[in-house]
């Protein structure tokens, strides 16, 4: 199905799920697109079947809570960050609801979690002002970056580089094979005191980076030159809610909370 302006405008809510009794923190689709998983402040992890359009299973993380959640490449496994007790990242088998491994290291809340699109590497960013690089097969941190402020981070679609948004004012690009040498590119943005960056994503074609904020705009930047291509506003966000924004698979449209924007 080709996405066009009129096709997107014709989209309607088809189903409403009321599985949660508290705020939903995160969603992630499985690599094959057949299931979607959600995490919530009610400590539940809900698995939905996308083809049937039904909730499939609910698991609980009562002790540690569950904040950000990401599918890994192995079938039926996820990594997730906690919002109770500690800031360890946990690797969970959904099949038997057992932990496979723990990834301790962060000393404050994890605010970014990104799985490599090509292998078992993942990165995490925390309010402790660090980004850590991990391998699912080892509990030890594989790399550590100390930054000047709160980070948001994400891999590019080829898994060769990752981008870090630092202090809501600059984007740094790192080569995965030589990240300890520092960023190979740094793009400074105009600092906006009214809000902070809450997320960063690459488009599927790798050409664009989307920066979401808890303010009343999101930014689209050129991933190679670092120039701001568009600032999308036109919506009110007086309560400083962290709005989710993402590209459509063809990299042609951006969806924000309740809006669709064409770039």
C-alpha positions as CSV (number, residue, x, y, z in Angstrom):
1,X,0.0,0.0,0.0
2,X,1.5,3.3,-1.1
3,X,1.2,6.0,1.5
4,X,-0.1,9.3,0.1
5,X,-1.5,12.4,1.7
6,X,-5.1,11.2,1.1
7,X,-4.5,7.7,2.3
8,X,-3.1,9.1,5.6
9,X,-6.0,11.5,6.0
10,X,-8.4,8.6,5.6
11,X,-6.9,6.7,8.5
12,X,-9.3,6.2,11.4
13,X,-9.0,4.6,14.8
14,X,-10.0,1.0,14.3
15,X,-9.6,-0.3,17.8
16,X,-9.1,0.9,21.3
17,X,-7.3,-1.2,23.9
18,X,-7.9,-0.7,27.6
19,X,-5.5,-3.2,29.0
20,X,-3.7,-0.7,31.3
21,X,-4.6,1.1,34.5
22,X,-1.8,3.6,34.3
23,X,0.3,5.6,31.8
24,X,1.7,3.6,28.8
25,X,5.4,4.4,28.5
26,X,6.5,2.7,25.4
27,X,5.6,0.6,22.3
28,X,7.8,-1.5,20.1
29,X,7.0,-3.7,17.0
30,X,8.7,-7.1,16.7
31,X,11.2,-7.3,13.8
32,X,8.7,-9.3,11.7
33,X,5.9,-6.8,12.4
34,X,3.5,-9.5,13.7
35,X,3.4,-8.4,17.4
36,X,3.7,-5.1,19.3
37,X,4.7,-4.8,22.9
38,X,3.8,-2.1,25.4
39,X,5.2,-1.1,28.8
40,X,3.2,0.8,31.4
41,X,3.5,2.4,34.8
42,X,1.1,-0.3,36.1
43,X,4.2,-2.6,35.8
44,X,2.7,-4.6,33.0
45,X,4.2,-5.7,29.7
46,X,1.4,-6.4,27.2
47,X,1.9,-8.3,24.0
48,X,-0.5,-7.7,21.1
49,X,-1.1,-9.7,18.0
50,X,-1.1,-7.2,15.1
51,X,-2.9,-9.5,12.6
52,X,-5.7,-10.4,15.0
53,X,-5.7,-7.0,16.6
54,X,-5.9,-8.6,20.1
55,X,-3.9,-8.6,23.3
56,X,-2.1,-11.9,23.4
57,X,-0.4,-12.0,26.8
58,X,0.4,-9.8,29.8
59,X,3.6,-10.2,31.9
60,X,4.4,-8.2,35.0
61,X,7.6,-6.5,36.3
62,X,6.2,-5.6,39.7
63,X,9.5,-5.4,41.5
64,X,11.4,-3.2,39.0
65,X,8.7,-1.5,37.0
66,X,9.1,-1.2,33.2
67,X,9.8,2.0,31.3
68,X,11.4,1.8,27.9
69,X,11.1,-1.6,26.0
70,X,12.7,-2.9,22.8
71,X,12.5,-6.1,21.0
72,X,15.9,-7.8,20.2
73,X,16.5,-9.9,17.1
74,X,16.1,-13.2,18.9
75,X,12.5,-14.4,18.8
76,X,10.4,-13.5,21.8
77,X,13.0,-11.5,23.7
78,X,13.1,-7.9,24.9
79,X,15.4,-5.5,26.8
80,X,13.8,-3.0,29.0
81,X,14.7,-0.3,31.5
82,X,13.3,-0.1,35.0
83,X,11.6,2.7,36.9
84,X,11.8,1.2,40.4
85,X,14.6,0.0,42.7
86,X,17.5,0.6,40.3
87,X,18.5,1.6,36.8
88,X,19.7,-1.7,35.5
89,X,18.5,-2.8,32.1
90,X,17.0,-6.3,31.9
91,X,17.0,-8.9,29.1
92,X,13.8,-10.9,29.3
93,X,12.6,-14.0,27.6
94,X,8.9,-13.5,26.9
95,X,8.5,-17.2,26.1
96,X,9.0,-18.3,29.8
97,X,9.0,-14.9,31.5
98,X,12.6,-15.4,32.8
99,X,15.5,-13.0,32.8
100,X,18.4,-14.0,30.6
101,X,20.8,-11.3,31.7
102,X,21.1,-8.0,33.6
103,X,23.0,-4.9,32.4
104,X,24.0,-2.8,35.5
105,X,25.9,0.5,35.2
106,X,23.6,3.5,34.9
107,X,23.1,5.4,38.2
108,X,20.1,7.4,37.1
109,X,17.0,6.8,35.0
110,X,17.5,5.4,31.5
111,X,15.9,7.8,29.0
112,X,17.0,6.3,25.7
113,X,17.3,2.7,24.5
114,X,18.1,1.7,20.9
115,X,18.8,-1.8,19.5
116,X,21.2,-2.2,16.6
117,X,19.3,-3.1,13.5
118,X,21.9,-5.6,12.5
119,X,23.3,-7.4,15.5
120,X,23.2,-7.9,19.3
121,X,24.5,-4.5,20.2
122,X,22.4,-1.9,21.9
123,X,22.9,1.6,23.4
124,X,21.4,3.3,26.3
125,X,21.4,6.9,27.5
126,X,20.7,8.0,31.0
127,X,20.1,11.1,33.2
128,X,23.5,10.2,34.7
129,X,24.8,12.0,31.5
130,X,26.3,8.9,30.0
131,X,25.7,6.7,26.9
132,X,26.6,3.1,27.3
133,X,27.2,0.5,24.6
134,X,26.2,-3.1,25.3
135,X,26.3,-6.5,23.8
136,X,23.3,-8.8,24.7
137,X,25.8,-11.7,25.2
138,X,27.7,-9.9,28.0
139,X,26.6,-8.1,31.2
140,X,29.6,-5.9,31.0
141,X,29.3,-2.5,29.4
142,X,31.3,-2.5,26.0
143,X,31.7,1.3,25.8
144,X,31.0,4.4,27.9
145,X,30.6,8.0,26.9
146,X,30.5,10.9,29.4
147,X,28.5,13.8,28.1
148,X,27.7,17.4,29.2
149,X,24.0,16.8,29.7
150,X,21.0,14.5,29.3
151,X,21.4,12.4,26.2
152,X,19.0,10.9,23.6
153,X,20.5,8.4,21.2
154,X,19.7,6.0,18.3
155,X,21.4,3.8,15.8
156,X,21.2,4.6,12.1
157,X,19.3,2.0,9.9
158,X,22.6,0.2,8.9
159,X,23.8,-0.1,12.4
160,X,27.2,1.5,11.5
161,X,26.8,4.8,13.3
162,X,24.8,6.2,16.1
163,X,23.6,9.7,16.9
164,X,23.5,11.3,20.3
165,X,21.5,14.4,21.1
166,X,23.2,16.1,24.0
167,X,21.8,18.8,26.3
168,X,18.9,19.5,23.9
169,X,21.3,21.6,21.8
170,X,23.7,19.4,19.8
171,X,23.7,16.2,17.7
172,X,26.9,14.1,17.7
173,X,27.5,11.3,15.2
174,X,29.7,8.4,16.3
175,X,31.2,5.5,14.2
176,X,30.5,2.3,16.1
177,X,33.9,0.9,15.3
178,X,35.8,3.9,16.7
179,X,33.4,5.7,19.0
180,X,36.2,6.0,21.6
181,X,37.9,8.5,19.3
182,X,34.9,10.8,19.8
183,X,32.3,12.0,17.4
184,X,33.1,12.3,13.7
185,X,30.5,15.1,13.3
186,X,28.9,17.6,15.7
187,X,25.9,19.7,14.7
188,X,25.0,22.6,17.0
189,X,21.3,23.6,17.1
190,X,19.7,26.8,18.3
191,X,19.0,26.1,22.0
192,X,15.4,26.5,23.0
193,X,14.8,27.2,26.7
194,X,11.1,26.3,26.6
195,X,11.6,22.6,26.2
196,X,14.0,19.6,26.1
197,X,14.7,16.9,23.6
198,X,13.0,13.6,24.4
199,X,13.9,11.4,21.5
200,X,16.0,11.0,18.4
201,X,15.3,8.8,15.3
202,X,16.8,8.2,11.9
203,X,14.5,7.8,8.9
204,X,14.6,4.3,7.2
205,X,16.7,5.7,4.3
206,X,19.2,7.1,6.8
207,X,19.0,10.6,5.3
208,X,17.1,12.4,8.1
209,X,17.1,12.7,11.9
210,X,13.9,13.5,13.8
211,X,14.2,15.2,17.1
212,X,11.1,15.0,19.4
213,X,10.7,17.4,22.3
214,X,8.3,17.9,25.2
215,X,7.5,21.4,23.8
216,X,5.2,22.4,20.9
217,X,7.5,21.5,18.0
218,X,9.7,18.7,16.6
219,X,12.7,19.1,14.3
220,X,13.8,17.4,11.2
221,X,17.5,17.6,10.4
222,X,19.6,16.5,7.5
223,X,21.6,13.5,8.8
224,X,24.7,14.4,6.7
225,X,24.9,18.2,6.9
226,X,23.1,18.8,10.2
227,X,21.0,21.6,8.9
228,X,17.4,22.0,10.2
229,X,15.1,21.1,7.3
230,X,11.8,21.6,9.0
231,X,10.4,22.6,12.4
232,X,6.9,21.1,12.8
233,X,4.7,23.0,15.2
234,X,1.1,23.9,15.2
235,X,0.0,21.9,18.2
236,X,-0.3,23.0,21.8
237,X,1.7,21.1,24.5
238,X,1.3,23.3,27.6
239,X,1.7,20.3,30.0
240,X,5.2,19.5,28.5
241,X,4.1,16.0,27.6
242,X,6.7,13.8,26.0
243,X,5.2,13.3,22.6
244,X,6.1,10.3,20.5
245,X,7.1,11.1,16.9
246,X,8.2,8.7,14.1
247,X,8.7,8.3,10.4
248,X,6.5,6.2,8.2
249,X,8.4,3.3,6.7
250,X,8.9,5.1,3.4
251,X,10.5,8.1,5.2
252,X,8.0,10.4,3.5
253,X,5.8,11.3,6.4
254,X,6.1,11.9,10.1
255,X,3.5,11.0,12.7
256,X,3.3,12.9,15.9
257,X,1.0,12.0,18.7
258,X,-2.3,13.0,17.1
259,X,-0.9,14.6,14.0
260,X,0.6,13.7,10.6
261,X,3.1,16.0,9.0
262,X,4.5,15.8,5.5
263,X,8.1,16.8,5.0
